[in-house]
Amino acid sequence: MAKQKRVYGCTECGATFSKWAGQCPECQAWNSMVETVVDTTPTGGSTSRSSNWTGQQAQIKTLAEVTTEETPRQLSGSSELDRVLGGGLVGGSVVLIGGDPGIGKSTILLQTLCRLAQSMPALYVTGEESQQQVAMRARRLGLPEDKLKVMTETCIESIVATARHEQPKVMVVDSIQTIFTEQLQSAPGGVAQVRESAALLVRYAKQSGTAIFLVGHVTKEGSLAGPRVLEHMVDTVLYFEGEADGRYRMLRAVKNRFGAVNELGVFAMTDKGLKEVANPSAIFLSRYDAPIPGSVVMATWEGSRPMLVEVQALVDTSHLGNPRRVTLGLDQNRLAMLLAVLHRHGGVATYDQDVFVNVVGGVKVLETAVDLALLAAVMSSLRNRPLPMDLMVFGELGLSGEIRPVPSGQERLKEAAKHGFTRAIVPKANAPKESPKGMQVIAVTRLDQALAAIFE
């Protein structure tokens, strides 16, 4: 029998000790000691595994000999969730979903499992709610309840034993922070408990071919709580974005071993749960009766599709020593850099102005293609000059004032033309040989050219 021993390791320097301490004696780091279990079975002498091991040697192949058959996928019943997953569920995969409380993590997983349970065995394991609470939510959402099996348990050994008996094809564990293993004495939610529980679930998923969804809590900074190794252990990491009191939710993939990263699924929260939004550009574009200052539309690229979003800016005289730079959905440091470029190469100073920038709908634009649109919105608000409602802008801005190209420019223009935009200002390298029907494409290479074209 293998003997197990509990030790405490420092997450900073890696030193191990037999007892817990508030400060690591080796590197002097505070609160860095975490509990773990090690195997103390003797490996030397005549009883060592190397001398008595009679198992088969691991098979080795060259890459050319390895078959590359397409991994079969199971559709979840939601086109937006399948998009983020890379085309559907993969057997034996482990998906980690994180997000703020009340954002819709449990809702979308309950909807997905109720649909999948009609065609395959499914198991919903909840450590935070009772079976009655899960059933009440399913009835409120009008979901089919006759096939999905629900289990309330927090011990990982019991969960794995039940799963081996039931043999589900898809399983949800809600949430990983409530699960504990009897091998450790620390409280559920600790670093060691989360790591060991997730390791057992990942091992079970790979051995049985069961697709597992793990729900993860997030910290106040928005990152997944628990050890960082948790994200490395799983196959896919999804984040829910959006305001908990808002209508729309964005599900973004930040890691996916079976598909593209940075895919974005858009959902609308209704009284019947989360409904996928097939045309996100339409909901993120505000329709005004007349043009207003400080608003411009840009085409961003999310995963494998373009999406039109509205960028708004408000520039006002500052009465503070340090003018405010506030962004929602954009990088605040990049705004400060772009304002410096605007002063240096555009001749427009904002050192005495407060600048507030927002992306409508709660979308986070993480790419540099928003640079030109952001400065266009700032200039529109500063000069109090509305931009045409049929104008679309995108492009990256360099520190020397040049307009740099961005990926997938043709697809962005086609998406804008599909929604009725008749004028676009883009980098010269993104200008098509033949413009989309009904659209005038203006190619620019410098910031001063872009500002002249926007405010001509």
N, C-alpha and C positions, 0 to 999 in steps of 0.2 A: 504494500500500500504506500502511496505517495504521502509524504509528510508535508504539511503546509505550515508556514511560519509568517506571522505578521511583522512587517518592518515599516519604517517611516522614512520616506525619501524626500529630499529637498528638490523642489521643482526648478530651483535656480542653478545649483551646482551639481546635482545628481548624487550627492553623498547620502548614505543610508545609515539609519540608527535604529536601535532596538526600542527606544522610547520616544514619545512625542515631546517636542519642545517648542516654545513660542518663537525662538530665534535659532537659526541654524548655526551650530558651533563652527562650521567650516567657512561659510561665506558671510555670516552675520545677517542674512536676510530674515525679515520678520514674516511670520504666518505663511511660510513656504513649505512646511512639512505636511505630506499627505500619506495616508495609510495605503499599503498595498500588501499583496500576498505573494510569497515566493515558495517554490518547490524545493524542499531540502532533502529529497531522496538521494542517497549516496550514488555516485556515478563512477567511483574508482574501484580498483581491485577486480577480483574474479566475477563479481556480481554486476559489473558495469554493463550498460546497454550496448556499448560498442563491441564487447567480447561475446555476448550472448544473443545479439540481435540477429534474427533470421528472416526479417521481413524483406520485401522486394525493394530493389533499388529504384529511386525515382527515375521516371522515364524522361530522357532528354531528346529534343528534336531541334532541327534547324527551323528558322522562320519559314523557309520555303515548304517544309513538310507539314506545317500547321494549317489545318483547314480554316477558312474564314467564312463560314456560313453565316448568313444574316441572322441576328438574334431575334427570335420570335417575340412579338409584343402583343399585349392584351389591352385593347382600348378600354378606357375608364368610363366612357359615356359622356365626358366633357371635352369638347374640342380644345378649349384653352388649357386645361390641365394636361392633355396629351401633348400639346405643343411644347409646354415647359418641360415635360418629362422626356422630350426627344422623339415623340411618336407613339407613346403608350408605355404601359408597365412591362418591365423585363423580369422574368422569373428569377428569384434569388437575389434581387436587388434590394438595397436598403436606402430609403428616402427619408431625409430629415427635414422637417418643416418647422420654421421658427417665425415668430411675429409677436406683436404686442398683445396684451390680454384683450379679448373681445373682438379681435380683428377678423375671426372666421376660420381658424385652423380646424377646430373640432367639427364645425358645420360642414366644411367642404369634404372632410374625410368621411363623415357619417353619410353624406349624400353619395359619395363615390362607392363606399362599401355596400350600401343598400342596393345600388344598381348592380354591382358586380356579384352580389350574393345570389342574384336570380339565375346566374349561369355557372357559378363555381363556389366551392366552400370558402367562407369568409368568417373571420373572427375579429371582434372589436374588443380590445382589452383597455379598460379605463381604470386608472388609479386615482382620479380626482373626482369622479362622479359615481353615483350609484346606478344600478341597472334601471331603476325607475326614472331617473333624470334623463338618461339616454333615450329611453322609450318615449318619454314626454316630448323631447325635442323632435324625434322622428315623426311622431303623430302631428305635431304642430307644423312641420314642414311638408306633411303629406307624402312621406316616403313609404315604400313597401317594407313591411316589417316581418313577413312570414319566413324569410330565409336567413337573415343575418343573426349570428350567434354573438351574445354579449357576455363578457366576463369582467368581474370586478376583482382585481388582484394587484398586489404591489411586490410580491416576492418573485424574483426572476426565475428561480428554480421551478416554482409552481407554474409559471407562465409557459416555460419551455416544455415542461412535462405535459401540460394540457395541450399545447400545440402539437406535440408529437402524437398524441392520441387522436386529436381531431383532424390533423393533417389539412389545414386550410391552405388555399392557394394564395391568399392575400390576407394580411393581418395588420392591425393598427395598434400601437402602444401609445396611450395618451395619459400621462406624458413620461418621458424618460427620466425627468427629475424626481418623480415619485417612486421609481422602481429601486429596489435594494436587493443585494445578495447576502445570504446568510454567512458567507465566508468572511465578511468584514463587519466590524463593530461600529463603524461610523454611521451617522444619521443619513437617511435618504437625501439626495440632492447634493451630497458632497462630491468632490473631485474623483475620489477613488470609487465611490459607489456608481456614479454615472459612467465612468470608464469601464469598469468590470461588467456592469449590466449590459451596456451597449456591445461589448465584445462578445458576450454570450449570445445576444440576439443576432449579431452579424454572422457568427459561426453557425448558428442554427439555420439562418437564411441560405447560406452557401451550401450547406449539407442537404437541405430539404427542397431547395428551389422555391421557397415561399417568398413572395414580395412583401416587404415589411415597411410600413410608414411609422416613423418616430416623430412625436410632437415634442419640440424643445422650447423651453422658456427663454426669454431674452433679458438682458440687463438693461439698465436705464440708458446706456449708450446705444442700445439697439442691436448689439451682437449677441450670439447664442451664449447662454449661461453654461457653466461647466468647463471642462478642459478643452483646449483647442484641438486635442487629438481626436475628439468626437467627430469633428468635421472631416478629418482625414480617414476615419474608419469607414464612413458610409460612402455610398456610390453617388448620391445626389443630395445637394443642399438647396432648399428652396426658402425664400423669404417672402412673407406677406408685407406689403407696403400699403400706405394709405391711412387716413384718419379713421379711428374707431367709430366716430360719430358721423362720418361721411358716407356717401352711397357707394362709391367705387373702391374696389380693392385691386391691387396689382400683385401678382405672384411672379417673382423673379427667380430664375435659376442662377446661382453663383458658382455651382460646381455640378458637373454631370459627366459621368464616365460613359454614358450611352447616348449623348446628344450634345448639342451646342450650348455653351454657357451664355448668360445674359439674355436668354429668351424671356419674354414677358407675356404673361397671361392676364387678361383684364376681366374682372367680374363685377357685377352689380349686386349689392345686397338688397334683397326684397323680403317680403313677409313669408315667402316660400323658400328661403335660403339664397345661396349664391347662384346667379345666372351668368353664363358666359356672354361676353360682349363681342360680337363678330366683327364690328367695324369701330375700333377704338378711336380713329381719327375724328369721327363724327361727334363723339361725346366730349372730346377735349377742345373742340373749337366753339367759342362763344359767338353767337350771331347777334350783332348789334344793328339797330336801326340806322345808325350813322357812324362813320369812323371816329375813333376816340384816340387822344394822344397817349403814347407810352405802350402801345400794344402792337405786336407783330407776330406772324405765324412762321414757324420753322418746321422743317422735316427732320425728325430724328430717326435713328436706325436702332431698332430693338430686336436683337437676335437675328431673325431671318425675315423681317418685314419692316417697311417704313411706317412711321406714324406721325401725323401732324399734331403739333401742340402749340399752344399760344403762350408767348413770353410777354410778361407785363413788367413795366418799370415805372417807378415814381421817383422823380428827382425834385428835391425841395431845398430851399435855403437852410443851412445848418446854423444853429445858435450855440454850438458846442465847439470846444477847442479841437476835438478830433471828430470830424464828420462820420456819421454812421454808415456802415456798409452791411446790409442785411440781405440774405438770399434764402429762398425757400425752393428746394428742388435743384439747386445749383451749388457749385463750389464757391465758397465765399472768398477764398484766396485768389481764385482765378478772376473773380470780379475786380478785385483790387489791381491785379496785373493788367487787365484789359482797360481799366480807367487810366492807368499810366500810359499805355500805348495810345489811347485816344488823345491824351494831352500832348504826347511827344510827336506823334505823326498825324494827328488830326487837328491840332491847334485848339482843342476844346478842353478847358480846365474845369475840374469838378472838385477841387480841393476845399471849396467852401459850401459844398452841397451834400446833403444826405441822399444816399442812393438805396432804394429798396427794389429788389427784383423777385419775381414770383413766376413759377410755372403753373398754369391753371390746371386744376383737377388733381393736384397732389402727385403728379408724375415727377420722378427724379431723372434729370437728363445728365448722364455721366460722360458724354462724349464732347469733343472739342468743336463739333460742327455748330454748336449753339453760339459761338463767339460773335459772329457777324450779326446775328439776330439780336443778341443781347445789347450790343452797342447801338443798333438801330432803334431799339425800344428806349434806351437811355437818351439818345439824341431827340427822339420824338417827344419824350416827356420834358426834357430840358428846354426845347424850343417851343413846346406846346403846339406842335404841328402833327395832326393825325396822319397816319400812313394809309394808303389805299387798302380797302378790305380784300381786294383780290391779289395782294402782293405776298409772296413767300420768299424767305431769305434763309440761306445756310452757308457756312464756310468757317474754316479755322483761321485764326488771326495769329501771325507770328510777331515776335518782339520788335522786328524791324519794320512792321507795318504792312507786310505782304499778306495776301489772302491765299491760303494754302488749300489744296483739294482735300476732300473727304471721301471715304469709301461709299460705293453704291449710289453715286450721284444720279444715274439714269433712273433708278427705281424711285428715288425721292421725287424727282420731277414728275414721273408718271402718277404717283400717288396724289401730288398736288393738282395736277390736271384733272384727275378723276373727281376731285371735290370742287371743281369750278374755279380754280385760281388761274388767272390769265397772264400773270407777270411774275418772273422769278429772277432774283439776283444771286448768282452763284460764282464760285471760283472759276477762273478761265479753264483750268484743267478738267473741270466737271461739265463744261458746256458740251452738249451733244451736237453731232453733225447735223441732225435734223430734230428740231424742237418738237415736243408733243403738240398735237393739233389744238389750235386755239390758244397757245401759250407763247408769250414773248420771253425769251431767256437772255438776260444781260450778263455777260461775263466780265469780271473785274479781277485785277491783279494787285491793287494797292488799296489801302484804307481810304485815302482821299477820293479815289475813283468810286468806291462803293458808297461813300456818303453823298457824293454828287449825284449818283444814279438814284439813290433812295429819296433824296429831297429835291429832285429836279422840278 
